[in-house]
Amino acid sequence: MHTPFTLAISRRSCLRWLAAPALGALALSTQANTADAWQALKAPDSIVLFRHALAPGGGDPAGFVASDCSNQRNLSEEGRQQAKRLGDTLRHNGVNVTAVWHSAWCRTRDTAHLAFANRGAPAMRVEPAFNSFFSDRDSESAQTAAARQLLLDWRGPGTLVVITHQVNITALTGIVPQSGEGVVVQRGGGKLAIVGRLFES
């Protein structure tokens, strides 16, 4: 049941935040011939890949250190609020998030913690396979293969949320996500299939 959220179906796959007093509400339209993405997220071993919330700019400075938040792109205040809405919306739609993986970058870690820390406290961990390879394209193939295998091996229980970067999601799905956008995927035949997309307008 999606109350107080609105569920809208159309031919193109998109999830949009709708205005609400204290919470971004989601409306869903699925790709043709796909299952309801919300229902998919309630499966005992579902997966959604999110690009980190809004962190203005592109890439990171040369020589930056992923563990040092002072020398890389970080979430703006708008991005911090976006991250909180992400967690609120999944929770209000009955999605049982039991694990959150994120890259070593501060903007993915902060998105994860703002969305989920102290909100049911799902298990969180840094997963290097989802580190950005924006500045190291030579690692794209091996890293994407490792990330895909981790997703294929996920068996729940509950929903796995992965908070990563645009390049990683694009390599895995062919989709170029906006900041804060999610892509719901399912396993089948040793491959990942796209179910639907979640994003702010």
Order of alpha helices (4+ residues) and beta strands (2+ residues): beta-beta-alpha-beta-alpha-beta-alpha-beta-alpha-beta-alpha-beta-beta
